[in-house]
Amino acid sequence: MAVTHTQTIIAMAIVQSNSDNIVARVNVNTNSVDDSNPSELTFDSQEEFKIDVSGGSSASGFVAYESLTEDVVLGWLSTQLAASSMKTKNEAKITNKKNYVAYEGKDLPW
C-alpha cells in the first residue's frame, strides 16, 4: 500500500502592470492516492505559489507565456514544491480515513 502524489497546475496569474505576460502566481493541485483503495482513499489539496518577477522579461530563463509548458512552470516551483506540506497533509488525511472507527451512542444498560 503506497501513496502516490501527482501535482498539476490549475491556474496562473500574470503581472497586470506590463504587457509581457509575466507569471507571478501559480496554483498547484496535489492529488494523493493510496493504491490499497484508490476510490476511497484519494485527497486533493491546492496551494498558491509566488514567482519572483523582479527580473521581468529580461530575467535569466524567461520563457514567453505562449511557450510555457506545465513542466517548465513546475520546474520553476521545484524548491517550493519540495518544501510544501501538501503531500504530508494529504497522507495524514488518508491515514485518518483508513483508521476511522465509527461510533454511535447507546442507551445505558441500567
C-alpha positions as CSV (number, residue, x, y, z in Angstrom):
1,M,0.0,0.0,0.0
2,A,1.7,3.1,-1.3
3,V,0.5,6.7,-1.6
4,T,1.3,8.3,-4.9
5,H,1.2,12.1,-5.5
6,T,0.5,14.0,-8.7
7,Q,1.0,17.7,-8.9
8,T,-0.7,19.7,-11.6
9,I,-1.1,23.4,-12.3
10,I,-4.7,24.5,-12.1
11,A,-4.3,28.3,-12.6
12,M,-1.8,31.0,-13.2
13,A,-1.9,34.8,-12.7
14,I,0.3,37.3,-14.5
15,V,1.6,40.7,-13.6
16,Q,-1.0,43.3,-14.6
17,S,1.2,46.3,-15.0
18,N,3.0,45.2,-18.1
19,S,2.4,43.5,-21.5
20,D,4.9,40.7,-21.2
21,N,2.5,38.3,-19.5
22,I,5.0,37.5,-16.7
23,V,3.7,34.7,-14.4
24,A,3.6,35.9,-10.8
25,R,1.4,33.3,-9.1
26,V,0.7,29.6,-9.7
27,N,-1.9,27.4,-8.1
28,V,-1.0,23.8,-7.8
29,N,-3.3,20.8,-7.1
30,T,-1.7,17.9,-5.2
31,N,-3.6,14.7,-5.8
32,S,-2.7,11.9,-3.4
33,V,-4.0,8.3,-3.8
34,D,-3.5,5.2,-1.7
35,D,-3.3,2.3,-4.0
36,S,-4.9,-0.1,-1.4
37,N,-8.3,1.6,-2.1
38,P,-8.0,4.4,-4.7
39,S,-11.7,5.0,-5.0
40,E,-12.0,5.8,-1.3
41,L,-8.5,6.9,-0.3
42,T,-7.9,10.0,-2.5
43,F,-7.4,13.5,-1.4
44,D,-6.7,16.8,-3.3
45,S,-5.2,20.0,-1.9
46,Q,-4.5,23.3,-3.5
47,E,-1.7,25.7,-2.8
48,E,-0.7,29.0,-4.3
49,F,3.0,29.8,-5.0
50,K,4.6,33.1,-5.8
51,I,7.2,33.6,-8.5
52,D,9.9,36.2,-8.3
53,V,9.1,38.6,-11.1
54,S,11.8,41.2,-10.2
55,G,13.9,40.5,-13.4
56,G,10.9,40.9,-15.7
57,S,11.2,39.6,-19.2
58,S,15.0,40.0,-19.2
59,A,15.4,37.6,-16.3
60,S,17.6,34.5,-16.9
61,G,15.5,31.6,-18.1
62,F,12.5,33.8,-19.0
63,V,10.0,31.9,-21.2
64,A,7.3,33.7,-23.1
65,Y,3.8,32.9,-21.8
66,E,2.7,31.4,-25.1
67,S,5.7,29.0,-24.9
68,L,5.2,27.8,-21.3
69,T,4.5,24.2,-20.6
70,E,3.4,22.7,-17.3
71,D,6.8,21.0,-16.9
72,V,8.6,24.4,-17.2
73,V,6.4,26.0,-14.6
74,L,6.7,23.1,-12.2
75,G,10.4,23.3,-12.7
76,W,10.3,26.9,-11.5
77,L,8.5,25.8,-8.4
78,S,10.6,22.7,-7.6
79,T,12.2,24.1,-4.5
80,Q,8.8,25.5,-3.2
81,L,7.0,22.2,-4.0
82,A,9.7,20.2,-2.2
83,A,9.2,22.4,0.9
84,S,5.4,22.3,0.7
85,S,3.5,20.2,3.3
86,M,0.6,19.3,1.0
87,K,1.8,15.7,0.4
88,T,2.3,15.2,4.1
89,K,-1.1,16.7,4.9
90,N,-2.8,14.5,2.3
91,E,-1.1,11.4,3.6
92,A,-2.3,12.2,7.1
93,K,-5.9,12.6,5.8
94,I,-5.6,9.2,4.1
95,T,-4.2,7.6,7.3
96,N,-7.1,9.1,9.3
97,K,-9.7,7.9,6.9
98,K,-8.1,4.4,6.9
99,N,-8.1,4.2,10.7
100,Y,-11.5,5.8,11.1
101,V,-13.8,3.9,13.6
102,A,-17.5,4.8,13.5
103,Y,-19.2,5.3,16.9
104,E,-22.8,5.5,17.9
105,G,-24.5,6.3,21.2
106,K,-26.2,3.5,23.1
107,D,-28.7,3.6,25.9
108,L,-27.2,2.8,29.3
109,P,-27.9,-0.8,30.3
110,W,-29.3,0.2,33.7
